[in-house]
Amino acid sequence: MQDDRKCLLLDLLMFRSMANLNTEPELFRMLWNSAYHSQIHVFKDKYERLSGYVAWANFSKEAMLLMVMTRKMPRNIGEWNEGKFLFVVDVVLKKGTHLNVARLIEQLPRSKYVVFLKKGFLYVVKPREGLRPVLKHRFSP
């Protein structure tokens, strides 16, 4: 991994630590994979300080189906950037940062589908067709 991506990953880990968030090994691996493929968008305040980030993966249909069936994230770093399903891996915003889902999705690369977990459900939306889910599935890893 290039040094700038390693520095970004270190910044994210420090940001999580300052927010009193634990970074379990599995989450660290997912953030590493996202950083490796440059699949992280950083939000900054008016003073150019880190105020949040979103990390994602681009999974294939097969990887998404396997994840839903097994309740496990794909482990192979190569699977992280091979499909049209943009899966939101992690979102952390500094307390007081206001960012709605529509604005967040605008910051992501254009993708046919955006997939995210929220309150025990897996949602699939088509960004070009609004934010109404085309699929909502109970999901508890």
QUIUR-V904343 format. One record per residue. N is the residue number from 0. RES is the residue in one small letter. D_CENTER is the distance of its C-alpha to the mean C-alpha in Angstrom with 2 decimals. Layout:
N RES D_CENTER
N RES D_CENTER
//
This chain:
0 m 18.76
1 q 20.08
2 d 21.03
3 d 18.98
4 r 15.71
5 k 17.21
6 c 18.12
7 l 14.64
8 l 13.42
9 l 16.54
10 d 15.96
11 l 12.60
12 l 14.52
13 m 17.41
14 f 15.52
15 r 14.24
16 s 17.85
17 m 19.41
18 a 17.55
19 n 19.05
20 l 15.88
21 n 16.39
22 t 14.26
23 e 15.35
24 p 15.90
25 e 13.46
26 l 10.51
27 f 12.21
28 r 12.42
29 m 8.78
30 l 8.32
31 w 11.56
32 n 10.65
33 s 7.86
34 a 10.60
35 y 13.22
36 h 12.12
37 s 11.47
38 q 7.92
39 i 7.37
40 h 9.09
41 v 11.37
42 f 13.43
43 k 17.02
44 d 20.03
45 k 23.41
46 y 24.41
47 e 21.52
48 r 20.17
49 l 16.51
50 s 15.70
51 g 11.94
52 y 8.67
53 v 5.17
54 a 3.31
55 w 3.12
56 a 6.44
57 n 9.56
58 f 11.54
59 s 15.18
60 k 16.87
61 e 18.51
62 a 15.48
63 m 14.05
64 l 17.58
65 l 18.02
66 m 14.94
67 v 16.39
68 m 19.82
69 t 19.28
70 r 16.52
71 k 15.13
72 m 12.10
73 p 13.52
74 r 14.88
75 n 16.21
76 i 14.50
77 g 16.16
78 e 14.38
79 w 11.00
80 n 12.41
81 e 15.07
82 g 14.48
83 k 14.07
84 f 11.50
85 l 8.18
86 f 5.97
87 v 2.96
88 v 2.88
89 d 4.06
90 v 6.09
91 v 9.58
92 l 12.50
93 k 16.03
94 k 18.52
95 g 20.24
96 t 17.56
97 h 17.67
98 l 14.98
99 n 15.09
100 v 12.70
101 a 14.72
102 r 14.45
103 l 10.69
104 i 10.66
105 e 13.48
106 q 11.58
107 l 9.43
108 p 11.68
109 r 14.09
110 s 13.30
111 k 15.57
112 y 13.16
113 v 9.90
114 v 9.05
115 f 7.83
116 l 9.79
117 k 12.22
118 k 15.50
119 g 15.99
120 f 15.31
121 l 13.07
122 y 13.19
123 v 13.47
124 v 14.41
125 k 16.08
126 p 15.36
127 r 18.85
128 e 20.46
129 g 19.16
130 l 16.79
131 r 18.98
132 p 17.31
133 v 18.97
134 l 18.09
135 k 17.69
136 h 18.03
137 r 18.66
138 f 16.28
139 s 16.84
140 p 15.79
//
